[in-house]
Amino acid sequence: MKDIIEAVLKKDRTILIISITVIIALSWGYMFYLAGSMSSPEMVMVNPAPRIWNSTDLIFIFVMWAVMMIAMMLPSATPMLLMFSKVNRKDKQLRQPIFLTAIFLLGYLTVWTGFSLLATLFQWYLHNVSLLSSMMVSNNPVFGGVLLVSTGIFQFTSLKKACLNHCRSPLGFLLNEWKDGKSGAFYMGFKHGIFCVGCCWLLMSLLFVTGVMNLLWVAIIAVYVLIEKIIPSGRFVSRATGLIIILYGIWLFSKNFIYQF
């Protein structure tokens, strides 16, 4: 039995890839279910008639954001998870690489869960001040323009660069931040999550412009985040995208002013 267990654990990379794929598939499946259930009782808060959200609405929106962040961010976190598992394997922790990687992932997702809570509260505020339509998309071009321009400018900041550099260098991050044991795995996952949120939080806020449940744009942003982190010219892509977003934000402003006059 001992030999069988060790043989299975040596397949940790395969098990990890399969597990990540299943989690991503389930998350996207849930998102498609929600998108196809906009008229169900669970989505009653998005009915055309405006009303105050209750606690059930808040919980539902929070779960939606949390699952959406898993669907969007886990693909781009996979290189870090695989590198963490590989380092553990070389460190001869034969019985623990999968378990420790799961703890690392838990720390990572804890940060994104916190972000989901903040996004839920922000959406609640936008709903209360009538800046979101019944389909959870901005109905105010000024608000949309400000969000777009702010996101575009952030792509050129030193904070964006620093966070993106950490996300683009899994081995460098692990060498600089390595901590042993279960608490160390959670710490590293949590810290990587902080860098990841620091890199992408404004990009996620663009969902308030494109539509929180617009799965096409959810997928586009998710693919963009992955590309930004893994291709050699990621920093150039980041700045080029920032410029495009700024120009689109300015166009949105201009269109609003033209319509006013």
N, C-alpha and C positions, 0 to 999 in steps of 0.2 A: 504493500500500500504506500509506503514511504517513497519508493522509487516511482510509483505512478504519479503521486502528488508532485514530486520534483520535476518529472517529465512534462506534466501539464504546465507547471509554473514557468518552465523554460520557454514555453510558447507564449509568454506574456505579451510580446509585441503583436502577435496575431490576435490574441484575445482582446487587447486594448483597442486595436483598429476596429474589430467587429463591434465591441461595446460602444465606441464613439459613434460609429455608423448607425447603430440601432437608436441611440439617444437622439442623434440629429434627425433621423427619419421619423421617430415618434413626435419630436417637437414640431417638425414641419407638418406632420399629419394633423396634429392638434390645431395648428394655425389654419390649415385648409378647412378643417371642420368648422372653426369659428367663422371663417370668411363665407362659408356656405350656409351659415346658420344665423345670418343677420336678423332674420325675422322671428327667431326662436325666443321663448320667454327669457332665456339667459341674456339676450341682447336688447332687452326692453329699454335700457337706458339710452339707446341711440335712436329711439323713435323720434319723428319730426317734432312732436310736442315737447318743448323744453321742460325739464323738471329738476328738482334737487336730487342728487344721488343719495342713496342710503348706504348703509354699511355693506350690504350684499353687492351693490354695484362696485364699491371700492375694492372689495376682495376679488371680484371677478376681473376687474381691470388690472389689478396687481398681478394676478396669476397669468393673465394674457401677456403682460410685459415681461414677466419672469421667463415664461416659456419662449417668447419671441427672442429674448436675449440669448438663450441657450441655442436656439435654431440659428441665429445670426453669428454668434461669436465662437461657438465651439469648433467650427471648421478652422478658423484662423488660429485657435489655441492648440490644435492638434500637433504641429511641429514641436511646440514646447513640451507637451505631454509625452510625446515619443522620445524626445531627448532626455527628459527626466527619468523615464523608465529605463533607457539605455544606460545612463549614469549609474542608476541603482543596480542594474545587472552587473556592470563592471566592478561595482563596489562589493560584490559577492553577497548581496542581501537576497539569496536565492528564494527565500520563502516570502519575501515582502514586496517585490517590485510592483505587482498589480495593486496590492492593498495601499501602498504608499502613494502610488499614482492616483488612486481614487481619492485619497485624502488631499493631495495637491489639487485635484479638480474641485473638490468640495470647497477649499479655500478660495479658488478662483471664482467659482460660481457664487460664493457668499458675497463677494464685492458686487457682482452684477445683479444679485438679488437686492442689495441695498440701492443700487442705481434704479432698479425697477420700482422700488418703493417711492423714490424721489420723482420718477417719471409719472407715476400714478397720481401723486399729490399735485404735480404741475398740471397734468391733464385735468384734474378735478378743478383746479383754479381756472384754467382756460375755459372749461365748460361753464363755470359759474359766471364768468364775465363775458360769455357769449362770443369767444374768439375761435371756437371750434364749431363746425357744422354737425348735423346729426350723424354724418358718416365719419366723424373724428378727423376732419381735415380743416386746416385754417380757412376761415371765410373772411379774413382781414388781410389785404395785400400789404399793408404797412407792417403788420406783425410778421408776415411771411418774409417780406423783404429784409427786415432787421435780422431775422433768424438766419437767412441765407448769407447776408453780408458778414455777419458775425462768425459764422462757420467758415466761410472762405478766408477771412483774415486769420482765424486761428490756425489754419493750415500752414501759415508762414511763421508762426511763433516758435520761440525756443522751447517752450513746454511741449508743443506738439513734436518737435524734433527729438527731444530727449526721450519722451515716452515711446515714440516710434522706434528709436534706436534700440531700446530695451526689447521691444516686441520682435524686432528683426534679428536679434542675436540670442537665440535660446541657450546655446552653450555658454556664451559670455555672461548671461544673466545668472545661470546656475553656478558658475565658478565664483562669481562675486557675492552671491547671496546664499550659498549652500549652508543648510542647517541639517543636522542628523535627526533621525527618528520621526515619529508621527507628528509631533508638534512642529518640527522643522519643515516637514512636507506641507503642512497647512499654512505655515508662515510664508513659505515661498510661493505657494499658490495664491495666497491672499495678496502678497506684494505684486506678483505678476498681474493679478486682476486690477490692482490700483493703476499700474502703468497702462494697462489695456483700456480701462475706463478713461484715464487721462488722455489717451490718444484718440478715442472714438466718441466721447460723450456728445459733442456737438453734432457729429455726423448722425447719431441716433436721433437727435432732436429734430432733424430734417423730416422725420416721419410725421411731425405735426403739420408740415407743409405739403408733403406728398400724400398723406393719408396714413394713419396709424395701422389700419387694416388693409392697406393697398399692398398685397403680397408681391406684386411685380417690383415695387420699389423696395420692399423689405429684402427681396432677393438681390436686387441690384446693389444696395448698400452692403449687404453681406459679402457679395462677390468682390466688391471694391475693397473692403477692409482686408480680405484675404490677399488680393493682388498687392495692395499697398505694403503688406508685411512680408511677402515672400519673394517678389521679383527683385532683381538687382537694382533696378532704377526706381525703387519704391518711393524714395524721397522726391524725385522729379515728378512722379505721378501725383504725389500728395500736393505739391505746389501748383502743378498744372490744373488739378481738380479744384484747388482753392480759387484760382483765377476764374475758372468757369462758373463756380458757384457765386462769386462776387458779382460777375457780370450779369448773371441771371437775377440776382437780388436787386441790382440797380435797374434792370429792365422791368422788374415787378413794381418797383417804386415809380418809375417813369410812366408805366401804363396806368397806374392809379391816378397820378396827377393829370394825365391827359384826359382821362374819363371825367375828372372833376371839373375840368374847364371845357 
